[in-house]
Amino acid sequence: MATPLLSIDDLTVSFSAYGRVTEVLHGISLTVGAGERVALIGETGSGKSVTAKAILSTLPANAVIERGMISYRGRSLLPLTFQEREKLKGTAFSIIMQDPLSSFNPVFRIGRHLDDIMHYADRNNGIFDTPKGRKARICQTLRKVQLADAERVFHAWPFELSGGMRQRVLIAMALLHQPDLLIADEPGTALDVTTQDEILRLINRLVADEGLSLLMITHNLGVVRQTADRVVVMEHGRIVEEGALKRVFQAPQQAYTRSLMGAVPPLYGENVTDQPVSAKPPIVTLSHVSKRYGGQALFGAKRGHLAVNDVSLAVAEGDIFGLAGESGSGKTTLARMMMGLIAPSKGEIALHGAPSPGAKRFSQIVYQNPGTSLNPKRTVAQSLAVPLAHIGLEPARRKARMAELLDLVRLPSGFLAKYPHELSGGQKQRVAIARALAADPRLLVLDEPTSALDVSVQKTVIDLLIELRAELGLTYVIISHDLSLMRNFCSRIAILYKGQIVEQGRPAEIFADARHPYTRALIAAIPVLTEAEEAQKPNISDEERRRFLVSDENG
């Protein structure tokens, strides 16, 4: 039997903090063969990223490898010196990080980031030792990841590139020294579904063309189906199941694996949830609304960016209305106008039952990432006290109201004394929902409320939101590019493309017969679990793919 490219045997890792030692990896074993694509899946905290850091020798200072072995081409890595391990980075294995924006220093140009990596490797391996040679290699690699205008990208600042372009630059960084093993840590999580689809296609092509092995770290099972030959499932630092992709997906043996798959919202079939449409009158009505940013007319020419263009829609009281589209399509601008946070440049917005668009009890928002929307220096009680004070609730009544709010989101009152870092992702999002409910709003805007959460946690948050809607009579407007979520959560959806609504209606009707090519492109790009669902997705022509899913290498 051939020696695996990477082999991990009985790896046990502990972390020490505040005088306590906690074991986070419990004797895990896995292999990645030459040319093989392996997916390491599990929820946040299962040990996926710790495993990757152990391979790359980037574990934090308070981590200790208690026992076990990590081997590359049969050579044990753990006994090697720091300098010997450093020589393997980039040449033996390399990593694609999760967030393409936070991975760059905003004061350095793209070329500086890539040249630093080349220059660092030169000191270790003695190759490409001139600036001219390094730049030629960098531009060659940028073109390899579908960034055709490599010279422009080389001299660009990170903020001048789109999310997809930045992710391609991260892939180029990982490929600079032609590694044998590519470790991809949630490479599409921060991207729109169409951009994610292009990135996954690119990774698959590079793995095939360059003869690479792939270790894909993700909790998105649809992504796994697109990129893996074999699946390894982790739970609480242990490997609970592994096997060929088809076997694990069609006949999972462990309850944990089945629970992960059961939490994925289906697109088609009998398990799809169809939310009823509200029969009540509209709570928000937009008539021919437009919003332009960035200046007034100059000599008759319109300047700035037209973010929303002549949009008309109505959200019924008690409805769950979805605004779907890619980043920059106008979703957030539209929602902010509904809330009265910004005024439209043209058109009218009517709010039934509220005195004015800025009424503080009319609408509230739940943001995308609960880890950053909560102040880390405030306890849960202090976070909830801010909106309660703002609406004028007497101090003597605030603690009782805080306990009521936590009870609404199914958290015990003891959580009032906790800080955000003491909570899980799902618990933090529940606190964020409780904070939004503190002002007794009638309209709740949900801005990608589950995109930062694991798939099983997503399901619990969505179930909670449905219960709260029935209990409190809320109306939801959800902003998302995740049409699989909207298919099961929304009663009506509107598809936005470049600031205009190109399609709207019941999710079931749109998924069954999408009329606009952009809608078909969005649905076609959704990663799904089964071949049956894949077969039911709309077919898009090469022309539609070039128009709507085209690589954005030229910005």
C-alpha positions as CSV (number, residue, x, y, z in Angstrom):
1,M,0.0,0.0,0.0
2,A,1.4,3.4,-1.0
3,T,2.5,5.7,1.8
4,P,0.0,8.6,2.3
5,L,1.1,12.1,1.6
6,L,-0.1,13.1,5.0
7,S,-0.7,10.9,8.0
8,I,-2.0,11.8,11.4
9,D,-1.9,9.0,14.1
10,D,-3.4,9.2,17.6
11,L,-2.9,13.0,17.8
12,T,-3.9,14.5,21.2
13,V,-3.7,18.2,21.8
14,S,-4.3,20.2,25.0
15,F,-4.7,23.9,25.8
16,S,-3.8,25.5,29.1
17,A,-5.5,28.6,30.4
18,Y,-6.1,30.1,33.8
19,G,-4.3,27.2,35.5
20,R,-6.4,24.5,33.8
21,V,-5.5,22.1,31.1
22,T,-8.2,21.1,28.6
23,E,-7.8,18.3,26.0
24,V,-9.3,19.5,22.7
25,L,-8.2,16.7,20.3
26,H,-8.6,13.2,21.6
27,G,-6.4,10.7,19.7
28,I,-7.5,11.5,16.1
29,S,-6.1,9.6,13.1
30,L,-6.6,10.4,9.5
31,T,-4.7,10.2,6.1
32,V,-4.6,12.2,2.9
33,G,-3.3,10.3,-0.1
34,A,-1.5,11.8,-3.1
35,G,-4.1,13.4,-5.4
36,E,-6.9,12.8,-2.9
37,R,-9.5,15.3,-1.8
38,V,-10.5,14.8,1.8
39,A,-13.2,16.9,3.6
40,L,-12.9,17.4,7.4
41,I,-16.4,18.4,8.6
42,G,-18.0,19.3,11.9
43,E,-19.4,22.2,13.9
44,T,-17.4,25.1,15.4
45,G,-15.3,23.7,18.3
46,S,-15.1,20.2,16.9
47,G,-11.3,20.5,16.4
48,K,-11.1,21.1,12.6
49,S,-8.9,24.2,12.7
50,V,-6.8,22.9,15.6
51,T,-6.0,19.9,13.4
52,A,-4.9,22.2,10.5
53,K,-2.8,24.3,12.9
54,A,-1.1,21.2,14.2
55,I,-0.2,20.1,10.6
56,L,1.2,23.6,9.8
57,S,2.9,24.0,13.2
58,T,1.0,27.2,14.0
59,L,-0.6,26.1,17.3
60,P,-0.7,28.9,19.9
61,A,1.9,29.0,22.7
62,N,-0.5,27.6,25.2
63,A,-1.1,24.4,23.1
64,V,0.7,21.2,23.9
65,I,0.8,18.0,21.7
66,E,0.5,15.4,24.3
67,R,1.0,12.4,22.1
68,G,0.6,11.2,18.5
69,M,2.4,11.6,15.2
70,I,2.1,13.7,12.1
71,S,4.0,12.4,9.0
72,Y,4.6,13.9,5.6
73,R,5.6,11.4,2.9
74,G,6.5,9.0,5.8
75,R,8.7,11.5,7.5
76,S,7.7,12.4,11.1
77,L,7.2,16.2,11.5
78,L,7.0,16.6,15.2
79,P,10.7,15.9,16.0
80,L,11.9,18.4,13.4
81,T,13.4,21.7,14.4
82,F,11.5,25.0,13.9
83,Q,13.7,25.8,10.9
84,E,13.1,22.4,9.3
85,R,9.3,22.8,9.8
86,E,9.4,26.3,8.3
87,K,11.0,25.0,5.1
88,L,8.0,22.8,4.5
89,K,5.5,25.6,4.7
90,G,4.4,26.6,1.2
91,T,6.3,23.8,-0.5
92,A,4.9,20.7,1.3
93,F,1.6,22.1,2.4
94,S,-0.1,25.5,2.3
95,I,-3.4,27.0,3.5
96,I,-6.2,29.1,2.1
97,M,-7.7,31.1,4.9
98,Q,-11.4,31.7,5.6
99,D,-11.8,35.5,5.4
100,P,-10.3,37.1,2.4
101,L,-10.6,40.7,3.8
102,S,-9.1,40.2,7.2
103,S,-6.2,38.2,5.8
104,F,-4.6,41.3,4.2
105,N,-2.9,44.3,5.8
106,P,-4.9,47.2,4.4
107,V,-1.8,49.5,4.2
108,F,0.1,47.1,1.9
109,R,-0.5,46.5,-1.8
110,I,-1.3,43.0,-3.1
111,G,2.1,42.7,-4.6
112,R,3.8,43.4,-1.3
113,H,1.8,40.6,0.4
114,L,2.8,38.1,-2.2
115,D,6.4,39.3,-2.4
116,D,6.9,39.0,1.3
117,I,5.8,35.3,1.1
118,M,8.2,34.7,-1.8
119,H,11.1,36.5,0.0
120,Y,10.5,34.6,3.2
121,A,10.6,31.3,1.3
122,D,13.7,32.4,-0.5
123,R,15.6,32.7,2.8
124,N,14.6,29.1,3.6
125,N,14.9,27.5,0.2
126,G,17.1,29.8,-1.9
127,I,14.8,30.2,-4.9
128,F,13.5,33.2,-6.9
129,D,16.1,35.3,-5.1
130,T,15.6,38.5,-7.2
131,P,12.7,41.0,-7.1
132,K,12.2,40.6,-10.8
133,G,12.1,36.8,-10.6
134,R,9.7,36.9,-7.7
135,K,7.4,39.3,-9.5
136,A,7.4,37.1,-12.6
137,R,6.4,34.1,-10.5
138,I,3.7,36.0,-8.7
139,C,2.1,37.3,-11.9
140,Q,2.2,33.8,-13.4
141,T,0.4,32.4,-10.3
142,L,-2.2,35.3,-10.4
143,R,-3.1,34.4,-13.9
144,K,-3.3,30.7,-12.9
145,V,-6.1,31.6,-10.5
146,Q,-8.1,33.4,-13.2
147,L,-6.8,36.9,-12.5
148,A,-6.1,37.9,-16.1
149,D,-4.9,41.4,-15.4
150,A,-2.1,40.2,-13.1
151,E,-0.1,43.5,-13.3
152,R,-3.1,45.6,-12.1
153,V,-3.8,43.2,-9.3
154,F,-0.2,43.2,-8.2
155,H,-0.3,47.0,-7.7
156,A,-3.8,47.1,-6.3
157,W,-4.7,47.8,-2.6
158,P,-6.9,45.1,-0.9
159,F,-9.9,47.4,-0.8
160,E,-9.8,47.8,-4.6
161,L,-10.6,44.2,-5.2
162,S,-13.9,42.4,-4.9
163,G,-14.4,39.5,-2.4
164,G,-13.9,36.9,-5.1
165,M,-10.7,38.6,-6.4
166,R,-9.3,38.7,-2.8
167,Q,-10.1,35.0,-2.4
168,R,-8.3,34.2,-5.6
169,V,-5.3,36.1,-4.3
170,L,-5.3,34.0,-1.2
171,I,-5.4,30.9,-3.4
172,A,-2.4,32.3,-5.4
173,M,-0.5,32.9,-2.1
174,A,-1.1,29.2,-1.2
175,L,0.1,28.1,-4.7
176,L,3.2,30.3,-5.0
177,H,5.7,27.5,-4.1
178,Q,3.7,24.6,-5.7
179,P,2.8,22.7,-2.5
180,D,1.8,19.1,-2.5
181,L,-1.1,19.6,-0.1
182,L,-3.6,22.4,-0.1
183,I,-5.5,23.0,3.1
184,A,-8.7,25.1,2.5
185,D,-10.2,26.4,5.7
186,E,-13.9,27.4,4.8
187,P,-12.7,29.2,1.6
188,G,-16.2,30.2,0.5
189,T,-18.0,31.1,3.8
190,A,-17.6,34.9,3.4
191,L,-18.6,34.9,-0.3
192,D,-21.8,35.2,-2.2
193,V,-23.2,31.9,-3.4
194,T,-22.3,32.5,-7.1
195,T,-18.7,33.7,-6.2
196,Q,-18.4,30.6,-3.9
197,D,-19.4,28.4,-6.8
198,E,-16.7,29.9,-9.0
199,I,-14.0,29.5,-6.2
200,L,-14.9,25.9,-5.6
201,R,-14.7,25.2,-9.4
202,L,-11.3,26.9,-9.4
203,I,-10.0,24.9,-6.5
204,N,-11.2,21.6,-8.1
205,R,-9.5,22.6,-11.4
206,L,-6.3,23.5,-9.7
207,V,-6.2,20.3,-7.7
208,A,-6.6,18.3,-11.0
209,D,-4.3,20.4,-13.1
210,E,-1.5,20.8,-10.5
211,G,-1.7,17.3,-9.1
212,L,-2.4,18.6,-5.6
213,S,-4.0,16.9,-2.6
214,L,-6.8,18.8,-0.8
215,L,-7.9,18.9,2.8
216,M,-11.1,20.9,2.8
217,I,-12.2,22.1,6.3
218,T,-15.8,23.1,6.4
219,H,-19.3,22.7,8.0
220,N,-21.1,23.3,4.7
221,L,-22.0,19.8,3.5
222,G,-23.1,21.1,0.0
223,V,-19.5,22.3,-0.4
224,V,-18.2,18.9,0.6
225,R,-20.2,17.2,-2.1
226,Q,-18.6,19.5,-4.7
227,T,-15.0,19.1,-3.5
228,A,-14.3,15.8,-1.7
229,D,-13.7,12.2,-2.5
230,R,-13.6,11.1,1.1
231,V,-15.2,12.6,4.3
232,V,-14.0,12.7,7.9
233,V,-16.5,13.8,10.5
234,M,-15.4,15.4,13.8
235,E,-17.3,16.0,17.0
236,H,-15.9,17.4,20.2
237,G,-12.3,16.7,19.1
238,R,-13.0,13.1,18.0
239,I,-13.4,11.5,14.6
240,V,-16.8,9.8,14.8
241,E,-17.2,8.7,11.1
242,E,-15.2,8.5,7.9
243,G,-15.6,7.0,4.5
244,A,-16.1,7.6,0.8
245,L,-18.3,10.6,0.0
246,K,-21.1,8.6,-1.6
247,R,-21.3,6.1,1.3
248,V,-21.3,8.8,4.1
249,F,-23.8,11.0,2.3
250,Q,-26.2,8.2,1.3
251,A,-25.9,6.0,4.4
252,P,-24.4,7.9,7.4
253,Q,-23.7,5.5,10.3
254,Q,-23.5,8.0,13.2
255,A,-26.3,10.0,14.7
256,Y,-24.1,13.2,14.7
257,T,-23.6,12.9,10.9
258,R,-27.3,12.3,10.4
259,S,-28.1,15.4,12.5
260,L,-25.7,17.6,10.4
261,M,-27.3,16.4,7.2
262,G,-30.8,16.8,8.6
263,A,-30.1,20.4,9.5
264,V,-29.4,21.4,5.9
265,P,-32.4,23.2,4.4
266,P,-33.6,21.3,1.3
267,L,-34.4,23.0,-2.0
268,Y,-36.9,20.4,-3.3
269,G,-38.9,17.4,-2.1
270,E,-41.3,16.6,0.6
271,N,-39.1,18.0,3.4
272,V,-39.3,21.5,2.2
273,T,-41.2,24.0,4.5
274,D,-43.6,26.4,2.8
275,Q,-44.4,29.3,5.0
276,P,-47.9,30.8,4.6
277,V,-48.4,34.2,3.2
278,S,-49.9,36.8,5.5
279,A,-53.4,38.0,4.6
280,K,-53.0,41.2,6.6
281,P,-52.6,44.7,5.1
282,P,-49.0,45.9,4.3
283,I,-46.9,47.2,7.1
284,V,-44.4,48.7,4.7
285,T,-45.0,49.9,1.1
286,L,-42.3,51.1,-1.2
287,S,-43.4,53.0,-4.4
288,H,-40.8,53.6,-7.1
289,V,-38.0,54.0,-4.6
290,S,-34.4,54.8,-5.7
291,K,-31.3,55.6,-3.8
292,R,-28.2,57.2,-5.2
293,Y,-24.9,57.6,-3.3
294,G,-22.1,60.0,-4.0
295,G,-23.0,63.4,-5.4
296,Q,-25.4,65.4,-7.3
297,A,-25.9,66.1,-11.0
298,L,-23.0,68.1,-12.6
299,F,-23.7,69.8,-16.0
300,G,-26.6,67.5,-16.6
301,A,-24.7,64.3,-15.9
302,K,-25.7,62.0,-13.0
303,R,-22.8,61.2,-10.7
304,G,-22.4,58.6,-7.9
305,H,-23.7,55.1,-7.6
306,L,-27.3,54.1,-8.1
307,A,-27.7,51.5,-5.4
308,V,-31.5,51.0,-5.6
309,N,-33.3,51.7,-8.9
310,D,-37.1,52.2,-9.1
311,V,-38.1,49.4,-6.6
312,S,-41.8,48.9,-5.6
313,L,-42.9,46.3,-3.1
314,A,-45.2,45.7,-0.1
315,V,-44.5,43.7,3.0
316,A,-47.6,42.5,4.7
317,E,-47.9,42.5,8.5
318,G,-46.8,39.2,9.9
319,D,-45.0,38.3,6.6
320,I,-41.5,36.9,6.3
321,F,-40.2,38.8,3.3
322,G,-36.8,37.9,1.8
323,L,-34.4,40.2,-0.1
324,A,-32.0,37.9,-2.0
325,G,-29.1,38.8,-4.2
326,E,-25.3,39.1,-4.2
327,S,-23.2,41.7,-2.3
328,G,-23.8,45.1,-3.9
329,S,-27.3,44.2,-5.3
330,G,-29.0,46.8,-3.0
331,K,-30.4,44.6,-0.3
332,T,-29.0,46.4,2.7
333,T,-29.8,49.8,1.3
334,L,-33.4,48.8,0.7
335,A,-33.7,47.5,4.3
336,R,-32.2,50.6,5.8
337,M,-34.7,52.8,3.9
338,M,-37.5,50.6,5.3
339,M,-36.2,51.3,8.8
340,G,-35.9,55.0,8.2
341,L,-32.1,55.0,8.7
342,I,-31.6,56.7,5.3
343,A,-33.9,58.6,3.0
344,P,-34.7,57.5,-0.6
345,S,-33.5,59.8,-3.4
346,K,-36.7,59.2,-5.2
347,G,-40.1,57.5,-4.4
348,E,-42.2,57.1,-1.3
349,I,-42.1,54.7,1.7
350,A,-45.4,54.3,3.7
351,L,-45.4,52.7,7.1
352,H,-48.8,51.6,8.4
353,G,-49.3,51.9,12.1
354,A,-46.1,53.9,12.8
355,P,-45.9,57.7,13.2
356,S,-42.8,58.2,11.2
357,P,-40.0,56.2,9.4
358,G,-37.7,56.7,12.3
359,A,-40.0,55.5,15.0
360,K,-37.8,53.8,17.6
361,R,-40.3,51.1,18.4
362,F,-41.3,50.3,14.8
363,S,-38.2,48.5,13.6
364,Q,-35.0,46.9,14.9
365,I,-32.2,44.9,13.3
366,V,-30.3,41.7,14.0
367,Y,-26.9,41.8,12.4
368,Q,-24.9,39.1,10.6
369,N,-22.1,38.3,13.0
370,P,-23.1,38.1,16.7
371,G,-19.5,37.9,17.7
372,T,-18.9,41.5,16.5
373,S,-22.3,43.0,17.0
374,L,-22.1,42.5,20.8
375,N,-19.7,44.7,22.8
376,P,-17.1,42.3,24.3
377,K,-16.6,44.6,27.4
378,R,-20.3,44.5,28.3
379,T,-22.2,41.7,30.0
380,V,-25.5,40.5,28.5
381,A,-27.3,42.6,31.1
382,Q,-25.4,45.7,30.1
383,S,-26.1,45.1,26.4
384,L,-29.8,44.7,27.1
385,A,-29.9,47.8,29.3
386,V,-29.0,50.1,26.5
387,P,-32.2,49.7,24.4
388,L,-34.3,49.5,27.6
389,A,-32.9,52.9,28.7
390,H,-33.3,54.3,25.2
391,I,-37.1,53.6,25.2
392,G,-37.4,55.1,28.7
393,L,-38.0,52.0,30.8
394,E,-37.6,52.8,34.5
395,P,-34.4,51.4,36.1
396,A,-36.4,49.5,38.7
397,R,-38.2,47.4,36.0
398,R,-35.2,46.8,33.8
399,K,-33.8,43.6,35.4
400,A,-37.2,41.9,35.3
401,R,-37.6,42.9,31.6
402,M,-34.1,41.5,30.9
403,A,-35.1,38.2,32.3
404,E,-38.3,38.2,30.2
405,L,-36.3,38.9,27.1
406,L,-33.9,36.0,27.8
407,D,-36.8,33.8,28.4
408,L,-38.3,34.8,25.0
409,V,-35.1,33.6,23.3
410,R,-34.9,30.4,25.4
411,L,-32.0,31.4,27.6
412,P,-31.8,31.2,31.4
413,S,-31.7,34.5,33.4
414,G,-28.2,33.5,34.7
415,F,-26.8,34.5,31.3
416,L,-27.3,38.1,32.3
417,A,-24.0,38.1,34.1
418,K,-22.0,36.5,31.2
419,Y,-19.8,38.2,28.7
420,P,-20.0,37.4,24.9
421,H,-16.8,35.4,25.0
422,E,-18.4,33.0,27.4
423,L,-21.3,32.2,25.0
424,S,-21.5,29.9,21.9
425,G,-22.3,31.4,18.5
426,G,-25.9,30.4,18.8
427,Q,-26.2,31.8,22.3
428,K,-24.7,35.1,21.2
429,Q,-27.2,35.4,18.3
430,R,-30.0,34.7,20.7
431,V,-28.8,37.6,22.9
432,A,-28.6,39.8,19.8
433,I,-32.3,38.9,19.0
434,A,-33.3,39.6,22.6
435,R,-31.6,43.1,22.3
436,A,-33.6,43.8,19.2
437,L,-36.8,42.7,20.9
438,A,-36.2,45.0,23.8
439,A,-37.9,48.0,22.1
440,D,-41.0,45.9,21.2
441,P,-40.6,46.4,17.4
442,R,-43.2,45.5,14.9
443,L,-40.7,45.0,12.1
444,L,-37.4,43.0,12.5
445,V,-34.8,43.2,9.9
446,L,-32.5,40.1,9.8
447,D,-29.3,40.9,8.0
448,E,-27.7,37.5,7.2
449,P,-28.7,36.3,10.7
450,T,-27.3,32.8,10.3
451,S,-24.4,33.0,7.8
452,A,-21.8,33.1,10.6
453,L,-23.3,30.0,12.3
454,D,-22.9,26.3,11.9
455,V,-25.7,24.5,10.0
456,S,-27.2,22.9,13.0
457,V,-27.1,26.2,15.0
458,Q,-28.7,27.9,12.0
459,K,-31.7,25.6,12.3
460,T,-32.2,26.3,16.0
461,V,-32.0,30.1,15.4
462,I,-34.5,29.9,12.5
463,D,-36.9,27.7,14.6
464,L,-36.7,30.3,17.3
465,L,-37.5,33.2,14.9
466,I,-40.5,31.3,13.6
467,E,-41.7,30.8,17.2
468,L,-41.2,34.4,18.1
469,R,-43.1,35.6,15.0
470,A,-46.1,33.6,16.0
471,E,-45.8,34.6,19.7
472,L,-45.2,38.3,19.3
473,G,-46.9,39.0,15.9
474,L,-43.6,40.2,14.3
475,T,-42.9,40.9,10.7
476,Y,-39.5,39.9,9.3
477,V,-37.5,41.3,6.4
478,I,-34.5,39.0,5.9
479,I,-31.4,40.0,3.9
480,S,-29.5,37.1,2.5
481,H,-27.8,35.6,-0.5
482,D,-28.6,32.1,0.8
483,L,-31.6,31.0,-1.2
484,S,-31.7,27.6,0.4
485,L,-32.4,29.3,3.7
486,M,-35.1,31.5,2.1
487,R,-36.7,28.6,0.4
488,N,-37.7,27.2,3.8
489,F,-38.0,30.3,5.9
490,C,-39.7,33.0,3.8
491,S,-43.3,33.4,2.7
492,R,-42.3,35.7,-0.1
493,I,-39.0,36.7,-1.7
494,A,-37.7,39.4,-4.1
495,I,-34.5,38.8,-6.2
496,L,-32.4,42.0,-6.5
497,Y,-29.8,42.4,-9.3
498,K,-27.9,45.7,-9.6
499,G,-30.4,47.6,-7.6
500,Q,-33.5,46.3,-9.3
501,I,-36.1,43.6,-8.5
502,V,-35.9,41.1,-11.3
503,E,-38.3,38.6,-9.8
504,Q,-40.6,38.2,-6.8
505,G,-43.2,35.9,-5.4
506,R,-43.6,32.7,-3.4
507,P,-40.4,30.7,-2.9
508,A,-42.0,27.5,-4.2
509,E,-43.2,29.2,-7.4
510,I,-39.8,30.8,-8.0
511,F,-37.8,27.6,-7.4
512,A,-40.2,25.6,-9.6
513,D,-40.1,28.0,-12.5
514,A,-37.5,30.8,-12.2
515,R,-38.1,33.2,-15.0
516,H,-35.1,35.6,-14.9
517,P,-31.7,34.2,-15.9
518,Y,-30.1,35.8,-12.8
519,T,-32.5,33.9,-10.5
520,R,-31.7,30.7,-12.3
521,A,-28.0,31.4,-11.9
522,L,-28.4,32.0,-8.2
523,I,-30.3,28.7,-7.7
524,A,-27.9,26.8,-9.9
525,A,-25.0,27.9,-7.8
526,I,-26.4,26.6,-4.5
527,P,-24.4,23.6,-3.2
528,V,-26.8,20.7,-2.4
529,L,-26.5,17.4,-0.7
530,T,-28.0,14.9,-3.2
531,E,-27.8,14.2,-6.9
532,A,-31.7,14.3,-7.0
533,E,-31.7,17.9,-5.8
534,E,-28.8,18.7,-8.3
535,A,-30.9,17.3,-11.1
536,Q,-33.9,19.6,-10.2
537,K,-31.9,22.8,-10.2
538,P,-32.4,24.9,-13.4
539,N,-30.0,24.5,-16.2
540,I,-28.1,27.6,-17.2
541,S,-26.6,28.2,-20.6
542,D,-23.0,29.1,-21.2
543,E,-24.1,32.6,-22.1
544,E,-25.9,32.9,-18.8
545,R,-22.9,31.6,-16.9
546,R,-20.6,34.1,-18.6
547,R,-23.0,36.9,-17.8
548,F,-24.0,36.1,-14.2
549,L,-21.3,33.7,-12.9
550,V,-18.4,35.0,-14.8
551,S,-15.1,35.3,-12.9
552,D,-14.5,38.8,-11.7
553,E,-10.8,39.0,-12.4
554,N,-11.2,42.4,-14.1
555,G,-13.3,43.8,-11.2
